[in-house]
Amino acid sequence: MKRPEGFRGTPPDPPSPPPKERRSRDARRTPRDTAAHPTAGASRARPARGPRAPRERSSRDRAASAALRTADAGSSSASARRLERRAARERRRAERAEVRRFTRQSRRRRLTATIALGTLVTLVGGAAAISVSPLLSLTSIRIVGTERLDADEVAAALEDRRGTPLAFVSDEQIRTDLEGFALIRSFSTEIVPPSTLIVRVVERAPIGALRTAGGFEVVDAAGVVVETTETVPPGIPLLSVESASADDPAFRGLADVLLALPRELRSSVVTISATTRDDVRFTLGGAEHSVVWGSAERSAFKARVLAAALSSTDQSVRWEYDVSAPDSLVVRRAS
């Protein structure tokens, strides 16, 4: 039903232009209008690019987008790995710092011990190398302390040791070389770098002479024969015992008394005898006084008592002094 004009209601639709006029209007659009409204000129632009142009551009765009996404993913992965490595390095650095902080004292002790050990090894090695060096070989031998012995003979006995490094020269070797010298009681050695050896000899001190079939044997306190002579040497008393052996009690007591006597009194003894360890008697030179000494006990006091008795008696008379009991001196004329 057609509404009459002027009736209130929905306004009527405008008349549509004819088709020819719409096409002409589209044809009159300028490129500027097409650029401003790309959808408006899309229907006319497609035929100029060919039927596959939109699909090719879409494939390239997808490939570029995929490459970009791959590049972004690779860059992100590389950045993540770098950050991870950096964090691992920082963690290891922190761990090492903590270990160094807690082990500082032990490292110092270990360093000190290493330095001390290295110094000791260096010193020992250097000393060992120098000691065996030809620069410290024995070339000069000096003998000191000989009176009855000839020092040159003693040095000649050590001639085989020349050229030996001083560190390798031992007392046992020298003792073996000097065994032929009965007069040597003991010795000591001193090394004077770079090449000198000093041998200090202590000779046996003879205490008396013992009569034998071949003459007189001069012996020391141990009964060792120092020398053999035809007569009794001056200042050496004649021993009157069965044997000059350290195992003989009589000789042992006699030797102890002679060693205990003062030097002045011992040099005036002409003969000395003993039958036991406690029965020692001797004769003094000059007036040939006889002295009953007894044992070696209290010898210093007995010597003072005898000296007082000698000074208070007439020395032109032959006396017998009994000092075996020094607190009760007995003086009587010798028969």
PyMOL commands that set and color helices and strands:
alter all, ss='L'
color gray80, all
select helices_A, chain A and resi 19-27+31-36+42-49+53-102+104-131+134-136+151-157+159-161+166-168+171-177+249-260+263-267+299-312
alter helices_A, ss='H'
color red, helices_A
select strands_A, chain A and resi 140-144+184-192+196-203+206-212+215-220+225-229+238-240+269-274+280-284+290-294+319-322+330-333
alter strands_A, ss='S'
color yellow, strands_A
deselect
rebuild
show_as cartoon
